Amino acid sequence: MGVRAIYAPATPMVRQIAVDLPVLMLVGIIFAVCSTTLFWIGVNPFRPSSYLSNLVLYTICWGGFELYPFVRRLFIDRPESPFRFLAQYAPSRLPILIHGLPLVIALVVFMPMFSAMKSAIPLFTQYTWDQTFIYADRVLFGTDPWRILQPVLGHPIITSAISLAYHGWFLLIYAGCTYFAAYVTDEALRRRFFLCFFGTWTICGIAMAIGFASVGPCFTYPLLGIHTFDAQMEYLHRANDRFPILVLQVQARLLAWHQSGQHGLGRGITAMPSMHVALATLFWLAVRHVSKRAGYFFAVFLAVIFIGSVHLAYHYAVDGIVAAGVTIALWQLGRLLGREPASAAPAV
């Protein structure tokens, strides 16, 4: 092999991997520690169906992002053959593919591992913290927080709308993260976002979830025999008779999966801290550096998710308060890893 071959310039993909290396190394370390831990307690973390499902979801989201510019070009150029135009158009999107692929692969690998760890919480510890968080909520608010919200939100149509928004949160994991991986060009902002993203899931979603194991209001009776939230659950089921309260179906599936010991993608029960609030907080912190208007939207979305987490009986109020605090702390820590993020523009 000649000298010129040895010192040949790095390919674009190699350069992108080098840029993303701090995030990829963090994901690799988390993956190694979690998989080793799960094997140690007798759980096989490698479930092909979970990884395949995750891959399909990210592929669909990325395809959705790419569909818009392609259709727009079709309307502008009006080619005689759309298929021939696609063959000519596709190479122009290769930089986007290279830019996003390493981190999307990291997401595809990470989320099923997180789900396996979350599902295995009962193998690490027992759910013993719910009474503490019930008491903490009452100290902070004078009563159970859902009762304060009930006069305003306790109408089936409002509850149904909040439930729909709460379901929409999952788009942050797939569409939102795909956008940051492939289309945000400010590398400092992008790196800061993903270091905080994976750090938040690990600290809040795994370490603190195990250390402060709790099931949340909706599961206190079926899992712990606590009747504190029976009235809240009765309201949600009555509301579901008039308008669909989507979270009730999810709660029923989570309970069934938990009782059968299944460890697939999106499974497992934990309340403290709230990953719904943590991720909504992260997107508010990051997106405002991309667009002020989007920042305002995500500020409102964060408020809806926080309030919804209590109103829909998923979380205690302290779950969201702690989650937001940890996420903000990690975001501020991200300043040590690069310059203050500048405005980023989509690479489309």
C-alpha positions in Angstrom: 0.0 0.0 0.0 1.5 3.3 -1.0 2.0 6.4 1.1 -0.8 8.3 -0.6 -3.3 5.5 0.1 -2.3 5.4 3.8 -2.8 9.2 4.1 -5.8 9.4 1.9 -8.4 12.0 3.1 -11.1 10.6 5.3 -14.4 9.8 3.7 -17.4 12.0 4.6 -18.9 9.2 6.8 -15.6 8.8 8.7 -15.5 12.6 9.2 -19.0 12.6 10.5 -18.3 9.7 12.9 -15.4 11.7 14.2 -17.7 14.7 14.8 -20.2 12.5 16.6 -17.6 10.5 18.5 -18.3 11.9 22.0 -22.0 11.0 21.7 -21.3 7.6 20.1 -18.8 6.8 22.9 -21.3 7.7 25.5 -23.9 5.5 23.9 -21.4 2.6 23.6 -20.5 2.9 27.3 -24.2 3.0 28.4 -25.0 0.0 26.1 -22.1 -2.1 27.4 -22.9 -1.4 31.1 -26.7 -2.0 30.7 -26.3 -5.2 28.6 -23.7 -6.6 31.0 -26.0 -5.7 34.0 -29.0 -7.4 32.4 -27.1 -10.5 31.5 -25.8 -10.6 35.1 -29.4 -10.7 36.5 -30.4 -13.3 33.9 -32.3 -11.1 31.4 -31.4 -11.3 27.7 -31.4 -7.7 26.5 -31.0 -8.5 22.8 -34.5 -8.9 21.4 -34.4 -8.6 17.6 -38.1 -7.6 17.3 -37.5 -4.6 19.5 -34.5 -3.4 17.5 -36.4 -4.0 14.2 -39.4 -2.1 15.4 -37.2 0.8 16.5 -35.5 0.8 13.1 -38.8 0.8 11.3 -40.0 3.8 13.3 -36.9 5.9 12.7 -36.9 5.0 9.0 -40.6 6.1 8.6 -39.9 9.4 10.4 -36.8 10.1 8.3 -38.7 9.1 5.1 -41.4 11.5 6.1 -38.9 14.4 6.4 -37.4 13.6 3.0 -40.8 13.3 1.3 -41.6 17.0 1.7 -38.5 18.4 -0.2 -38.9 15.7 -2.9 -42.6 16.5 -3.5 -41.8 20.3 -3.5 -39.1 19.8 -6.1 -41.6 17.7 -8.2 -44.1 20.6 -8.2 -41.4 23.1 -9.0 -39.5 21.1 -11.8 -42.5 19.1 -13.1 -40.4 16.4 -14.7 -41.8 14.1 -17.4 -40.7 11.0 -15.4 -40.9 11.2 -11.6 -38.9 8.0 -11.3 -36.1 9.3 -13.5 -36.2 12.5 -11.5 -35.9 10.5 -8.2 -32.8 8.8 -9.5 -31.3 12.2 -10.3 -32.5 13.7 -7.1 -31.5 11.1 -4.6 -27.7 11.7 -4.8 -28.2 15.3 -3.7 -29.6 14.0 -0.4 -26.6 11.9 0.4 -25.0 14.5 2.6 -28.1 14.5 4.7 -27.9 10.7 5.0 -24.3 10.8 6.0 -24.9 13.6 8.5 -27.7 11.8 10.4 -26.9 8.1 10.0 -24.4 7.6 12.9 -26.7 9.2 15.5 -29.8 7.6 14.1 -28.1 4.2 14.4 -27.2 5.1 18.0 -30.9 5.9 18.7 -32.0 2.6 17.1 -29.6 0.7 19.4 -30.2 2.7 22.6 -34.0 2.8 23.0 -34.6 -1.0 23.1 -31.8 -1.3 25.7 -33.4 1.4 27.8 -36.8 -0.4 27.6 -35.1 -3.6 28.7 -33.6 -1.9 31.7 -36.9 -0.2 32.6 -38.8 -3.4 32.4 -36.2 -5.1 34.7 -36.6 -2.6 37.5 -38.6 -5.1 39.7 -35.5 -7.4 39.4 -33.3 -4.8 40.9 -35.5 -3.4 43.6 -39.1 -3.1 44.9 -41.5 -0.3 44.4 -41.3 1.4 47.8 -41.3 5.1 47.1 -44.9 5.9 46.2 -46.0 6.8 49.7 -43.1 9.2 50.0 -44.0 11.0 46.8 -47.6 11.1 47.7 -46.6 12.8 50.9 -44.2 15.2 49.1 -46.9 16.3 46.8 -49.2 17.0 49.7 -46.5 19.0 51.5 -45.9 21.1 48.4 -49.5 21.6 47.3 -51.6 21.0 50.4 -53.4 18.1 48.8 -53.1 15.6 45.9 -52.3 17.9 42.9 -54.8 16.2 40.6 -57.5 17.6 42.9 -56.3 21.1 42.3 -56.4 20.6 38.6 -59.8 18.8 38.5 -62.1 21.8 38.6 -60.5 23.2 35.5 -59.5 20.1 33.6 -62.1 17.6 34.9 -64.2 17.6 31.7 -64.1 14.6 29.4 -63.4 16.6 26.3 -60.5 18.4 27.9 -59.1 15.2 29.4 -59.3 13.6 26.0 -57.4 16.4 24.3 -54.7 16.3 26.9 -54.5 12.5 26.5 -54.0 13.0 22.8 -51.2 15.5 23.3 -49.6 13.1 25.9 -49.6 10.4 23.2 -48.0 12.9 20.7 -45.0 13.1 23.0 -43.6 9.9 21.4 -43.0 12.0 18.3 -40.2 13.7 20.2 -38.3 10.4 20.4 -38.6 9.6 16.7 -39.4 12.6 14.6 -37.8 15.1 16.9 -34.5 13.2 17.3 -34.3 12.4 13.6 -34.6 16.1 12.9 -31.8 16.9 15.3 -29.6 14.1 14.0 -30.0 14.8 10.2 -31.1 18.4 9.7 -29.6 20.6 12.4 -26.3 21.9 11.1 -25.0 23.6 14.3 -22.7 20.8 15.5 -22.3 22.3 19.0 -26.1 22.5 19.5 -26.5 19.0 18.0 -23.8 17.4 20.2 -25.1 19.2 23.3 -28.7 18.0 22.5 -27.7 14.3 22.1 -25.3 14.2 25.1 -28.2 15.6 27.2 -30.7 13.3 25.6 -28.8 10.1 26.3 -27.6 11.4 29.7 -31.2 12.2 30.7 -32.5 8.8 29.7 -29.7 7.1 31.6 -29.7 9.2 34.8 -33.5 9.8 35.0 -34.8 6.8 33.1 -32.5 4.2 34.5 -30.4 5.2 37.6 -33.0 7.3 39.4 -35.9 5.1 38.3 -34.2 2.2 40.0 -33.1 4.2 43.0 -36.5 5.8 43.6 -38.7 2.9 42.2 -42.3 4.0 42.1 -45.3 3.0 40.0 -47.3 6.3 39.8 -50.9 7.0 40.7 -52.6 4.9 38.0 -50.8 1.7 39.2 -50.8 2.3 43.0 -54.0 0.1 43.5 -53.3 -2.8 41.1 -49.7 -3.1 42.0 -49.4 -1.8 45.6 -53.0 -2.0 47.0 -53.0 1.8 47.7 -56.5 3.3 47.2 -55.4 7.0 47.3 -56.2 7.6 43.6 -59.3 5.5 43.2 -61.5 8.6 42.6 -59.1 9.9 40.0 -59.1 6.6 38.1 -62.9 6.4 38.4 -63.2 9.9 36.8 -60.8 8.9 33.9 -62.9 5.8 33.2 -66.1 7.7 33.3 -64.7 10.3 30.9 -63.6 7.5 28.6 -67.3 6.6 28.2 -67.9 9.9 26.5 -64.6 10.7 24.8 -61.6 8.4 24.2 -58.9 8.7 26.9 -56.1 7.1 25.0 -53.8 6.7 28.0 -56.1 4.2 29.7 -55.4 1.6 26.9 -51.7 2.2 27.3 -51.9 1.9 31.1 -53.7 -1.4 30.7 -51.1 -2.8 28.3 -48.2 -1.6 30.5 -49.8 -3.4 33.5 -50.3 -6.6 31.5 -46.7 -6.5 30.2 -45.4 -5.9 33.7 -47.4 -8.7 35.2 -46.2 -11.1 32.5 -42.6 -10.0 32.7 -42.2 -8.8 29.1 -39.2 -6.6 28.3 -39.9 -5.3 24.8 -39.7 -1.8 23.3 -41.7 0.8 25.2 -42.5 -1.4 28.2 -41.9 -1.1 31.9 -43.4 0.9 34.7 -41.7 3.7 36.5 -42.9 7.1 37.8 -39.9 9.0 39.3 -38.6 10.9 37.5 -41.0 11.6 34.6 -39.3 11.0 31.3 -42.2 12.7 29.6 -41.4 15.9 31.4 -37.6 15.4 31.0 -37.8 15.0 27.3 -40.3 17.9 26.8 -37.9 20.1 28.8 -34.9 19.1 26.7 -36.8 19.9 23.5 -37.8 23.3 24.9 -34.2 24.1 25.9 -32.8 23.0 22.5 -35.4 24.0 19.9 -35.5 27.6 21.1 -31.9 27.9 19.6 -33.3 26.7 16.2 -36.5 28.8 16.1 -38.0 31.3 18.6 -41.5 30.4 17.5 -40.8 26.7 17.9 -39.4 27.5 21.3 -42.7 29.1 22.3 -44.6 26.1 21.0 -42.4 23.7 23.0 -42.7 25.8 26.2 -46.5 25.4 25.9 -46.1 21.7 25.1 -43.9 21.2 28.2 -46.6 22.8 30.3 -49.3 20.5 28.8 -47.1 17.4 29.4 -46.3 18.4 33.0 -50.0 19.1 33.8 -51.1 16.1 31.8 -48.7 13.7 33.6 -50.6 14.6 36.8 -54.1 14.9 35.5 -53.9 11.5 33.6 -52.6 9.8 36.8 -49.3 8.8 35.3 -47.1 10.8 37.7 -46.9 12.6 41.0 -46.1 16.3 40.5 -42.7 15.9 42.1 -41.8 13.4 39.3 -42.0 16.2 36.8 -40.3 18.8 39.0 -37.3 16.5 39.6 -37.2 15.5 35.9 -37.1 19.1 34.7 -34.5 20.1 37.3 -32.1 17.2 36.3 -32.6 18.0 32.6 -31.9 21.7 33.0 -28.8 20.8 35.1 -27.5 18.4 32.3 -28.2 21.1 29.7 -26.1 23.6 31.6 -23.4 21.1 32.0 -23.3 20.8 28.2 -21.8 24.2 28.0 -18.5 22.6 29.1 -18.5 20.5 25.9 -18.7 23.2 23.4 -19.5 26.8 22.6 -22.9 28.3 23.4 -25.1 27.1 20.5 -25.9 29.5 17.7 -29.0 29.5 15.6 -29.2 26.4 13.5 -30.9 26.0 10.2 -32.3 22.9 8.6 -29.9 21.3 6.1 -32.7 21.0 3.5 
